[in-house]
């Protein structure tokens, strides 16, 4: 297993956000976490990436515990987090934003990494000297994904990549996720658009009020009556 979560619990003060959850991601998979707002999906990603501390439980990456490790150390191990809401550096240029994503890599590798991102996202190359805050929502999402890829992660975690985007842009973003997967990138995807998430994923976990209520192959979840009723509109 590339990532293994065992009995993880996370709280905000006295409020339990995630309660005793366990799941795993194998190398080469796309695994998705789906659920309503407040189910605990983003909390899980923030805890894995070191932005939040777990109350209890174990986080293993390539068999080694990373619970409590600093975020920059976790990135250097090969785990990148594309946050909800893109969180680009608005006043910095596109290229400067991308360079920020490569802070754990030798300077000699940055130029090659930039070219890889520009090949995957030609729009970013066209806009490379433009301030990131002036990009469209779809372009900012591409920039956030490109910044995550600059560290050449073994595991890319993406939090709500379709949020606020027009349907045609959602299709483009998920096509990019498919391409990343085909190229060998392992992906842990948090997404409210359950239909799209399950259409690209190998497996999925359903979260309800901080606990995993259901897990199965993506194909089986798409056909599950309870999942269809709650998350797929019938």
Buried (B, 14 or more C-beta within 10 A) or exposed (E): EBBBBBEBBBBEEEEBBBBBBBBBBEEEBBBBBBBBEEBBBBBBBBBBBBBBEBBEBBBBBBEEEBBEBEEEEBBBBBBBBBBBEBBBBEEBBBBBBBBEBBEBBEEEEBEEBBEBBBEBBEBBBEBBEBBBEEBEEBBBBBBBBBBBBBBBBBBBBBBBBBBEBEEEBBEBBBEBBEEBBEEEBBBBBBBBBBEBBBBBBBBBBBBBBBBBBBBBEBBBBBEBEEBBEBBBEE
